[in-house]
Amino acid sequence: MIERQFYAMSEENDSILWANVDDRYKFDFWREDIYNLPLEYPHIFKMIYGDFLDYTGTNTSPIFSKKLRDIFNEFIPKENIEWIYLKVENKDGSLHDAYMPRFTPMPHMFDVLNEELSIITEHGDIMMPRLSINKTKDKHFIRFIKNSLMNYVSSELKKAIQKAQITGVKFKKINMYP
């Protein structure tokens, strides 16, 4: 039997976005607030550094191009993911469609962690995640709600991303635990 392997997925460069948001809207993709946002987010993200890539980081969580979203849809059951639609504006004024994943039902970190070996603060933040081989056997993408900057992909999803020549992403193999 082949052991399950995951890779930390992160942005290749430090691309940073900012959002044009007025006081009428609460801008918070952090933690559970992402579950209160409409599926079509009404504001345009503006690039500060560089141009929008297939995988572009923000100060809270990455956003995906349509091309990357479509790859994820091949690996994650439709009933387990929703996509928040966004617009991104490059410095030259060009607009791009972008998407942010939202999982349904809301995942819990213990669904994929080895609880005994992971280090979690008294406030519930994950300092040292230890993914469980057994608990991740049917998963291809993992994001912790309380630490949404931590994104993990299965080896199968990583291969599909690399084959499609997705821009802006890099991978680091992580250790897996029972």
TORRO-500338 format. One record per residue (C-alpha): chain; z, x, y. Coordinates in nm, 4 decimals. Example, Ala and Ser with C-alpha at 12.3 -4.5 7.8 and 13.67 -1.06 7.14 Angstrom:
<recs>
<rec c="A" c3="0.7800" c1="1.2300" c2="-0.4500"/>
<rec c="A" c3="0.7140" c1="1.3670" c2="-0.1060"/>
</recs>
This chain:
<recs>
<rec c="A" c3="0.0000" c1="0.0000" c2="0.0000"/>
<rec c="A" c3="-0.0943" c1="0.1301" c2="0.3441"/>
<rec c="A" c3="0.1985" c1="0.1483" c2="0.5852"/>
<rec c="A" c3="0.1683" c1="-0.0377" c2="0.9123"/>
<rec c="A" c3="0.1007" c1="0.1847" c2="1.2137"/>
<rec c="A" c3="0.1263" c1="0.1032" c2="1.5833"/>
<rec c="A" c3="0.0268" c1="0.2916" c2="1.8954"/>
<rec c="A" c3="0.1769" c1="0.2760" c2="2.2412"/>
<rec c="A" c3="-0.0982" c1="0.1525" c2="2.4706"/>
<rec c="A" c3="-0.0885" c1="0.2684" c2="2.8308"/>
<rec c="A" c3="-0.3161" c1="0.3161" c2="3.1247"/>
<rec c="A" c3="-0.5249" c1="0.6291" c2="3.1376"/>
<rec c="A" c3="-0.4733" c1="0.6783" c2="3.5109"/>
<rec c="A" c3="-0.2174" c1="0.5501" c2="3.7578"/>
<rec c="A" c3="-0.4118" c1="0.2533" c2="3.8908"/>
<rec c="A" c3="-0.1941" c1="0.0374" c2="4.1107"/>
<rec c="A" c3="-0.2573" c1="-0.3145" c2="4.2347"/>
<rec c="A" c3="-0.0939" c1="-0.5252" c2="4.4979"/>
<rec c="A" c3="-0.1125" c1="-0.9007" c2="4.5413"/>
<rec c="A" c3="-0.1765" c1="-1.0991" c2="4.8572"/>
<rec c="A" c3="0.0992" c1="-1.3541" c2="4.8120"/>
<rec c="A" c3="0.2552" c1="-1.5762" c2="5.0753"/>
<rec c="A" c3="0.6030" c1="-1.7315" c2="5.0652"/>
<rec c="A" c3="0.4813" c1="-2.0485" c2="4.8927"/>
<rec c="A" c3="0.4335" c1="-1.8625" c2="4.5639"/>
<rec c="A" c3="0.6783" c1="-1.6673" c2="4.3589"/>
<rec c="A" c3="0.4973" c1="-1.3530" c2="4.2464"/>
<rec c="A" c3="0.6747" c1="-1.2329" c2="3.9378"/>
<rec c="A" c3="0.5002" c1="-1.1394" c2="3.6161"/>
<rec c="A" c3="0.8235" c1="-0.9730" c2="3.5089"/>
<rec c="A" c3="1.0362" c1="-1.1142" c2="3.2286"/>
<rec c="A" c3="1.0216" c1="-1.4832" c2="3.1456"/>
<rec c="A" c3="0.8798" c1="-1.5854" c2="3.4858"/>
<rec c="A" c3="0.5307" c1="-1.5275" c2="3.3503"/>
<rec c="A" c3="0.5828" c1="-1.8526" c2="3.1567"/>
<rec c="A" c3="0.6129" c1="-2.0479" c2="3.4820"/>
<rec c="A" c3="0.2785" c1="-1.9321" c2="3.6248"/>
<rec c="A" c3="-0.0327" c1="-2.1491" c2="3.6162"/>
<rec c="A" c3="-0.3129" c1="-2.0392" c2="3.3832"/>
<rec c="A" c3="-0.5277" c1="-1.9850" c2="3.6906"/>
<rec c="A" c3="-0.3307" c1="-1.7656" c2="3.9294"/>
<rec c="A" c3="-0.4338" c1="-1.8499" c2="4.2888"/>
<rec c="A" c3="-0.4225" c1="-1.5052" c2="4.4486"/>
<rec c="A" c3="-0.6490" c1="-1.2024" c2="4.4482"/>
<rec c="A" c3="-0.5116" c1="-0.8668" c2="4.3394"/>
<rec c="A" c3="-0.6384" c1="-0.5836" c2="4.5582"/>
<rec c="A" c3="-0.6850" c1="-0.2346" c2="4.4203"/>
<rec c="A" c3="-0.4990" c1="0.0366" c2="4.6069"/>
<rec c="A" c3="-0.6105" c1="0.3353" c2="4.3966"/>
<rec c="A" c3="-0.9372" c1="0.3563" c2="4.2085"/>
<rec c="A" c3="-1.1443" c1="0.0707" c2="4.0759"/>
<rec c="A" c3="-1.0654" c1="-0.2063" c2="3.8288"/>
<rec c="A" c3="-1.1024" c1="-0.0883" c2="3.4687"/>
<rec c="A" c3="-1.0980" c1="-0.2799" c2="3.1391"/>
<rec c="A" c3="-0.7256" c1="-0.1992" c2="3.1130"/>
<rec c="A" c3="-0.5639" c1="-0.1687" c2="3.4567"/>
<rec c="A" c3="-0.1947" c1="-0.1270" c2="3.5242"/>
<rec c="A" c3="0.0107" c1="-0.3114" c2="3.7808"/>
<rec c="A" c3="0.3706" c1="-0.2495" c2="3.8789"/>
<rec c="A" c3="0.4842" c1="-0.4972" c2="3.6116"/>
<rec c="A" c3="0.2255" c1="-0.5301" c2="3.3361"/>
<rec c="A" c3="-0.1383" c1="-0.4490" c2="3.2658"/>
<rec c="A" c3="-0.4289" c1="-0.6813" c2="3.3212"/>
<rec c="A" c3="-0.7379" c1="-0.6955" c2="3.1038"/>
<rec c="A" c3="-1.1083" c1="-0.7299" c2="3.1634"/>
<rec c="A" c3="-1.2976" c1="-1.0128" c2="2.9921"/>
<rec c="A" c3="-1.4355" c1="-0.7563" c2="2.7456"/>
<rec c="A" c3="-1.0850" c1="-0.6450" c2="2.6434"/>
<rec c="A" c3="-0.9568" c1="-1.0043" c2="2.6358"/>
<rec c="A" c3="-1.2345" c1="-1.0963" c2="2.3928"/>
<rec c="A" c3="-1.1373" c1="-0.8113" c2="2.1580"/>
<rec c="A" c3="-0.7737" c1="-0.9262" c2="2.1608"/>
<rec c="A" c3="-0.8856" c1="-1.2803" c2="2.0809"/>
<rec c="A" c3="-1.0374" c1="-1.1500" c2="1.7575"/>
<rec c="A" c3="-0.6963" c1="-1.0212" c2="1.6436"/>
<rec c="A" c3="-0.4450" c1="-1.2723" c2="1.7783"/>
<rec c="A" c3="-0.4492" c1="-1.6363" c2="1.6628"/>
<rec c="A" c3="-0.5569" c1="-1.8737" c2="1.9388"/>
<rec c="A" c3="-0.2330" c1="-2.0723" c2="1.9159"/>
<rec c="A" c3="-0.0262" c1="-1.7578" c2="1.9836"/>
<rec c="A" c3="-0.1802" c1="-1.6479" c2="2.3149"/>
<rec c="A" c3="-0.2810" c1="-1.7912" c2="2.6507"/>
<rec c="A" c3="-0.4646" c1="-1.6017" c2="2.9191"/>
<rec c="A" c3="-0.3687" c1="-1.6202" c2="3.2853"/>
<rec c="A" c3="-0.6908" c1="-1.5911" c2="3.4833"/>
<rec c="A" c3="-0.6821" c1="-1.3572" c2="3.7847"/>
<rec c="A" c3="-0.9261" c1="-1.2086" c2="4.0353"/>
<rec c="A" c3="-0.9217" c1="-0.8397" c2="4.1278"/>
<rec c="A" c3="-1.0881" c1="-0.6951" c2="4.4372"/>
<rec c="A" c3="-1.2010" c1="-0.3321" c2="4.4491"/>
<rec c="A" c3="-1.1909" c1="-0.1391" c2="4.7763"/>
<rec c="A" c3="-1.5642" c1="-0.2040" c2="4.8213"/>
<rec c="A" c3="-1.4978" c1="-0.5801" c2="4.8204"/>
<rec c="A" c3="-1.6438" c1="-0.6477" c2="4.4755"/>
<rec c="A" c3="-1.4539" c1="-0.9128" c2="4.2760"/>
<rec c="A" c3="-1.3796" c1="-0.8990" c2="3.9048"/>
<rec c="A" c3="-1.2452" c1="-1.1509" c2="3.6565"/>
<rec c="A" c3="-0.9219" c1="-1.0360" c2="3.4958"/>
<rec c="A" c3="-0.6709" c1="-1.1741" c2="3.2485"/>
<rec c="A" c3="-0.3045" c1="-1.1325" c2="3.1639"/>
<rec c="A" c3="-0.1787" c1="-1.2313" c2="2.8168"/>
<rec c="A" c3="0.1033" c1="-1.4827" c2="2.7760"/>
<rec c="A" c3="0.2351" c1="-1.5375" c2="2.4244"/>
<rec c="A" c3="0.3203" c1="-1.8768" c2="2.2826"/>
<rec c="A" c3="0.5828" c1="-1.9308" c2="2.1694"/>
<rec c="A" c3="0.7688" c1="-1.6785" c2="2.3841"/>
<rec c="A" c3="0.8325" c1="-1.3748" c2="2.1623"/>
<rec c="A" c3="1.1735" c1="-1.2233" c2="2.1102"/>
<rec c="A" c3="1.2189" c1="-0.8484" c2="2.0742"/>
<rec c="A" c3="1.4131" c1="-0.8852" c2="1.7504"/>
<rec c="A" c3="1.1032" c1="-1.0400" c2="1.5943"/>
<rec c="A" c3="0.9558" c1="-0.6877" c2="1.5648"/>
<rec c="A" c3="1.2424" c1="-0.4384" c2="1.6111"/>
<rec c="A" c3="1.4631" c1="-0.2646" c2="1.3613"/>
<rec c="A" c3="1.7836" c1="-0.3887" c2="1.5253"/>
<rec c="A" c3="2.0092" c1="-0.1233" c2="1.3743"/>
<rec c="A" c3="1.8040" c1="0.1737" c2="1.4961"/>
<rec c="A" c3="1.6834" c1="0.0441" c2="1.8351"/>
<rec c="A" c3="1.8911" c1="0.1282" c2="2.1409"/>
<rec c="A" c3="1.9442" c1="-0.1710" c2="2.3680"/>
<rec c="A" c3="2.1579" c1="-0.1746" c2="2.6838"/>
<rec c="A" c3="2.4413" c1="-0.4193" c2="2.7378"/>
<rec c="A" c3="2.2057" c1="-0.6081" c2="2.9735"/>
<rec c="A" c3="1.9472" c1="-0.6528" c2="2.6983"/>
<rec c="A" c3="1.6958" c1="-0.3901" c2="2.8135"/>
<rec c="A" c3="1.5279" c1="-0.1825" c2="2.5456"/>
<rec c="A" c3="1.5871" c1="0.1886" c2="2.5952"/>
<rec c="A" c3="1.4580" c1="0.3143" c2="2.2592"/>
<rec c="A" c3="1.2516" c1="0.0600" c2="2.0651"/>
<rec c="A" c3="1.2118" c1="0.1163" c2="1.6938"/>
<rec c="A" c3="0.9359" c1="-0.1046" c2="1.5535"/>
<rec c="A" c3="0.9981" c1="-0.2347" c2="1.2028"/>
<rec c="A" c3="0.7197" c1="-0.1903" c2="0.9475"/>
<rec c="A" c3="0.8269" c1="-0.5114" c2="0.7739"/>
<rec c="A" c3="0.8563" c1="-0.7263" c2="1.0884"/>
<rec c="A" c3="0.5198" c1="-0.6166" c2="1.2326"/>
<rec c="A" c3="0.3083" c1="-0.6703" c2="0.9204"/>
<rec c="A" c3="0.1240" c1="-0.9711" c2="1.0676"/>
<rec c="A" c3="0.1076" c1="-0.8485" c2="1.4283"/>
<rec c="A" c3="-0.1624" c1="-0.6639" c2="1.6200"/>
<rec c="A" c3="-0.0223" c1="-0.6592" c2="1.9756"/>
<rec c="A" c3="0.3385" c1="-0.6354" c2="2.0849"/>
<rec c="A" c3="0.4818" c1="-0.6666" c2="2.4332"/>
<rec c="A" c3="0.8492" c1="-0.7046" c2="2.5034"/>
<rec c="A" c3="0.9274" c1="-0.9674" c2="2.7665"/>
<rec c="A" c3="1.2173" c1="-0.7704" c2="2.9134"/>
<rec c="A" c3="1.0132" c1="-0.4492" c2="2.9171"/>
<rec c="A" c3="0.6591" c1="-0.5666" c2="2.9711"/>
<rec c="A" c3="0.5401" c1="-0.2157" c2="3.0463"/>
<rec c="A" c3="0.5793" c1="-0.1381" c2="2.6752"/>
<rec c="A" c3="0.2623" c1="-0.2437" c2="2.4942"/>
<rec c="A" c3="0.1807" c1="-0.1643" c2="2.1330"/>
<rec c="A" c3="-0.1348" c1="-0.2203" c2="1.9304"/>
<rec c="A" c3="-0.1995" c1="-0.1992" c2="1.5580"/>
<rec c="A" c3="-0.4258" c1="0.0727" c2="1.4236"/>
<rec c="A" c3="-0.6924" c1="-0.1947" c2="1.3557"/>
<rec c="A" c3="-0.6871" c1="-0.3213" c2="1.7140"/>
<rec c="A" c3="-0.6860" c1="0.0353" c2="1.8473"/>
<rec c="A" c3="-1.0032" c1="0.1115" c2="1.6469"/>
<rec c="A" c3="-1.1783" c1="-0.1987" c2="1.7845"/>
<rec c="A" c3="-1.0815" c1="-0.1024" c2="2.1416"/>
<rec c="A" c3="-1.2127" c1="0.2507" c2="2.0944"/>
<rec c="A" c3="-1.5341" c1="0.1282" c2="1.9304"/>
<rec c="A" c3="-1.5989" c1="-0.1006" c2="2.2304"/>
<rec c="A" c3="-1.5451" c1="0.1970" c2="2.4658"/>
<rec c="A" c3="-1.2817" c1="0.0158" c2="2.6719"/>
<rec c="A" c3="-1.2056" c1="0.2018" c2="2.9953"/>
<rec c="A" c3="-0.8649" c1="0.2846" c2="3.1388"/>
<rec c="A" c3="-0.6611" c1="0.2992" c2="2.8195"/>
<rec c="A" c3="-0.4931" c1="0.5699" c2="2.6149"/>
<rec c="A" c3="-0.2916" c1="0.5565" c2="2.2920"/>
<rec c="A" c3="0.0054" c1="0.7422" c2="2.1502"/>
<rec c="A" c3="0.1062" c1="0.7113" c2="1.7862"/>
<rec c="A" c3="0.4658" c1="0.5957" c2="1.7462"/>
<rec c="A" c3="0.7099" c1="0.6305" c2="1.4610"/>
<rec c="A" c3="0.7652" c1="0.3205" c2="1.2499"/>
<rec c="A" c3="1.0952" c1="0.2240" c2="1.0843"/>
<rec c="A" c3="1.1966" c1="0.0042" c2="0.7898"/>
</recs>
